[in-house]
Amino acid sequence: MSQDSGFKSHSRRLNTKIPVVVPPTPTSARPEGAPPWQRCHLLVSVLSNGCKRSHSRYFKFHFSTSPHMQERFNMSSATEDKMKEVKKLQEFLGDLVALGSLQGFRYFQPWLRGREELLLTVVNEDVSWRLASLPRSLVHSPDEDCGAADLPYADQSLLTSLRSQKRMSGCGYTDTGLPPASPCDREIALPELNCTLFLLACYAKYQCPYVWIRSNHERLVKTTSGPWAAKDSPLKLNATRDWHQNDRLIWEIVAELVELCTWPPPSNPFTLDIRYFESLPLIERFLASGAMANFLQRIVIYGNREKLYYSKVLEELETLNRFHVKSLHEMQKQKRREMEEEADGEYGIDSNLSNGE
């Protein structure tokens, strides 16, 4: 077999195994009458040096003409998106449990009810803040669509329509919307005086959080679409809208509820009631203030700095940190006194034994 025929058979095997798209080579690089070994060397140099364009063409050609590889790529992409959604849902449920274990807020109180549900008692009117003589424009939040000054709201502006609920739930062929796990008529929790009860839940069935009104419907909603509209329809909140596309956090939902319900709208929905922490026993005071400081730190670190309440939360955190450190020092002093008293008692017993008493 000649050298030329050997090269041809070798090239034929290459073409059958590796379908490489090689860009046209300049005429000067392939002179007529070049020997086979020179043509082979030219092919290798083109494959190794020249050709990010040829490589990209090859991969585009390969994926576009291979249905099996395209299907595997789509499956892996869908699996990755699903894992991200599951992780986001688990993180929100973790924040739900953490918030439900806290007490000491001034304008709302959370109560954990199960792994997926959180009851929020929100203050209706702040009796300690007398602003009756001020214009409404000074206390109305300018960056929100509506606030507590607009009570009651029209149901079209505050409640999710039944048509939208069917679309979001994927049950458009039935009359099922987005009800909570337990209907409002079966709610056993009673709100405190001058408060409204909300249910914040993130069910695995819905794969995103929703908020329902559980009391004082007539104060918040002016019903025009039938009794179903105000009872078991979720609220149309900015913090829960497009939750899958936006990184909405649980404190943004709580802040919007306080701004919607409490009059006058507070400058900081997360204002603390320091008197609550001062009324606790020393050890509980230390633990409760530490847990609350951790929650406020998350708002400062991960929260939106453009929010009007951001600087106020930072001030509350500084005050709470000083209170927490003070509680720690008092615990250390109390522990030291107990150790000294215990040592004095042991010394008294030893001295009595030495004296024969």
SULURUR-V643283 format. One record per pair of residues at least 24 apart in sequence whose ideal C-beta (glycine too) atoms are under 8 Angstrom apart, sorted by the first residue. I is the first residue (numbers start at 0). J is the second residue. If there is no record, write none. Layout:
I/J + I/J
This chain:
2/35 + 2/36 + 3/35 + 5/35 + 6/35 + 6/36 + 6/38 + 6/39 + 9/39 + 10/42 + 18/57 + 18/60 + 18/61 + 19/46 + 19/53 + 19/57 + 20/53 + 20/56 + 20/57 + 20/60 + 21/45 + 21/46 + 21/50 + 21/53 + 22/49 + 22/50 + 22/52 + 22/53 + 84/206 + 84/243 + 88/201 + 88/203 + 88/206 + 88/207 + 91/201 + 91/208 + 91/248 + 91/249 + 92/201 + 94/248 + 94/249 + 94/297 + 95/199 + 95/201 + 95/249 + 97/294 + 98/249 + 98/250 + 98/253 + 98/294 + 100/290 + 101/287 + 101/290 + 101/291 + 101/294 + 102/275 + 102/287 + 103/271 + 103/272 + 103/275 + 103/276 + 103/287 + 103/291 + 104/269 + 104/270 + 104/271 + 104/272 + 105/265 + 105/270 + 105/271 + 105/272 + 106/257 + 106/261 + 106/265 + 106/268 + 106/270 + 107/253 + 107/256 + 107/257 + 107/268 + 108/191 + 109/253 + 110/188 + 112/188 + 115/180 + 115/200 + 115/201 + 115/202 + 115/203 + 116/179 + 116/180 + 116/198 + 116/199 + 116/200 + 117/198 + 117/199 + 117/200 + 118/188 + 118/196 + 118/197 + 118/198 + 118/199 + 118/213 + 119/196 + 119/197 + 119/198 + 119/199 + 119/253 + 119/256 + 120/190 + 120/191 + 120/194 + 120/195 + 120/196 + 120/197 + 121/194 + 121/195 + 121/196 + 121/197 + 121/256 + 121/257 + 121/260 + 121/261 + 122/193 + 122/194 + 122/257 + 122/260 + 122/261 + 123/193 + 123/194 + 123/195 + 123/215 + 123/218 + 123/260 + 123/261 + 123/262 + 124/193 + 124/261 + 124/262 + 125/261 + 125/262 + 125/263 + 125/265 + 126/193 + 128/263 + 128/265 + 130/263 + 138/263 + 138/264 + 139/264 + 140/258 + 140/264 + 140/307 + 142/307 + 143/255 + 143/258 + 144/237 + 145/259 + 146/258 + 146/259 + 146/264 + 147/258 + 147/259 + 147/260 + 147/261 + 147/262 + 147/263 + 147/264 + 148/262 + 148/263 + 148/264 + 150/218 + 150/219 + 150/262 + 151/217 + 151/218 + 151/219 + 151/220 + 151/221 + 152/219 + 152/220 + 152/221 + 152/259 + 153/220 + 153/221 + 153/223 + 154/220 + 154/221 + 154/222 + 154/223 + 154/224 + 154/228 + 154/229 + 155/223 + 155/224 + 156/235 + 157/219 + 157/220 + 157/234 + 157/235 + 157/259 + 158/220 + 158/224 + 158/228 + 158/229 + 158/232 + 158/233 + 158/234 + 158/235 + 159/232 + 159/233 + 159/234 + 159/235 + 160/224 + 161/224 + 161/227 + 161/228 + 161/232 + 164/232 + 164/233 + 167/205 + 168/205 + 176/227 + 176/231 + 176/232 + 177/205 + 177/209 + 177/232 + 177/233 + 178/231 + 179/209 + 179/211 + 179/231 + 182/230 + 182/231 + 183/211 + 183/212 + 183/213 + 183/230 + 183/231 + 184/230 + 186/213 + 186/214 + 188/213 + 189/214 + 190/214 + 190/215 + 195/219 + 195/260 + 197/256 + 197/260 + 199/249 + 199/252 + 199/253 + 206/243 + 207/239 + 207/242 + 207/243 + 208/239 + 208/242 + 208/249 + 208/252 + 209/233 + 209/234 + 209/239 + 210/234 + 210/236 + 210/239 + 210/252 + 210/256 + 219/259 + 219/260 + 248/301 + 248/302 + 250/294 + 250/297 + 250/298 + 250/302 + 251/302 + 251/303 + 254/306 + 254/308 + 266/307 + 266/308 + 266/311 + 267/308 + 267/311 + 267/312 + 267/315 + 268/308 + 269/295 + 269/298 + 269/308 + 269/311 + 269/312 + 269/315 + 270/311 + 270/315 + 271/315 + 271/318 + 271/319 + 273/318 + 273/322 + 276/322 + 281/326 + 281/329 + 281/330 + 281/333 + 282/330 + 284/326 + 285/323 + 285/326 + 285/327 + 285/330 + 288/319 + 288/322 + 288/323 + 288/326 + 289/323 + 291/319 + 292/316 + 292/319 + 292/320 + 292/323 + 295/319
